[in-house]
Amino acid sequence: MKMVEISRFAIVATKKFNVAAEMYRKKIAEISQKIKENQANMGDEKSKEIFEKAGEIHRNMNITFGEERAQIKGILEAASPEVKRKLEHIFWHSTKHHKTSNN
């Protein structure tokens, strides 16, 4: 009897996890799409270049999360204040309506 209860619990927990994971994947896809749309509207080549470099670093699966953050931080520290504002604007407006953001 107890084994059956454990199996049911495991099935329910797996289903709930899968639903939550799918919702998360959809939100990330929506945010990514908005970021791409906002990036396409960027007129400044320097902003585009920094954005693309950061994307390349993010997609590199051969580095740790800490290394990724350090490399992106280095790129952003070298950017002009104007470029930083443009990039911040893109991320702010791409994520502000999603519960996965902190704003």
PyMOL commands that set and color helices and strands:
alter all, ss='L'
color gray80, all
select helices_A, chain A and resi 2-40+45-59+65-78+81-95
alter helices_A, ss='H'
color red, helices_A
deselect
rebuild
show_as cartoon
